[in-house]
Amino acid sequence: MMNYEEELKKLKSDIDKANSLKNVAAANLKVLEEQEAQLLEDLKQLGVEPENLDSTIEKLKNEIEEMLKEANSLMPRDILDRVNK
């Protein structure tokens, strides 16, 4: 059986480890909060509301696909096919 002194040392060590973990977690939280604030500011600059982010991304994907289709349709495929032979 541990004596009281050994048990107290172990408790102090555990408390120190827990405090260290808490400090790391607090630092990580601060960094994440700063990143969140920056992302929200970036979205605001782009005119996008966070709650509309998914629909805005989907809309932009659709616009890109349409532009790619249009660009492909404007390519002179018959000429390119002859050159690539």
N, C-alpha and C positions, 0 to 999 in steps of 0.2 A: 504494500500500500504506500502511495506517495505521502510524503510528509507535507505539511502546510506550505513550507517555503517553496518546495518544488511545484506544488499545485499553483501557488501564486505566480511563480515565474512563468509557468505555462499559460495561465490566464493573461498575464501582461503581454506575453509574446503574441497570443491570439488576438488581443485587443489591438496591438500595434499593427498586425497584419490586416485586420479588419479596417483600421483607420487608413492604412495605405491604399487598400482596395477602394475605400470610399473616396479618397482624394483623386485616384485615377478616374473613377467613375464620374466624379464632379467635373474634372477637367475635360473628359470626353463629352459630357453633356454640354458644357459651355461651347466647345468647338462645334458640336452638332447644332446647337441653337443659333450660333453665328452663321453656319452654313445655311440653315433654314431661312434666316432673315435675308441673307444674300440672294437665295433662290427666289424668295417671295418678291424681293425688290427687282430682280431680273425679269420675273413674270410681269410685274407691274409696268416696267419699262417697255415690254413687248405688247402690252395691252391685253394680257391674258389673265383671267381670274383663276385662282388655284382650283376652284370647284369645276371649272370648265376645261381643265387641262386635257383630260382624256378625249373629249369631243374635238378640241382644237387640234390635237395630234392626229386624230382620225381624218379631220378635214384637210389638214396639210398633206397627209399621205395620199388622199384622193386627188388633190391638186397636182402633186408630183406625178402620179400615175397618168393623169390626163395630159400633162405637159410632155411626158415621155412618149405617149401614144402620138400626140400631135407632131413632135419632133421626128419620130420614126416615119410618120405618114408623109412628111415633107422631104424626106431623103429620096434622091433619085436612084431607087433600087436597081432599075434596069441598067443604068450606067455603072453603078458600083459592082453589080454582078458580073458584067463584062470585064471590068478591070481586075477583079479578083480571080478570074479563071486562069 
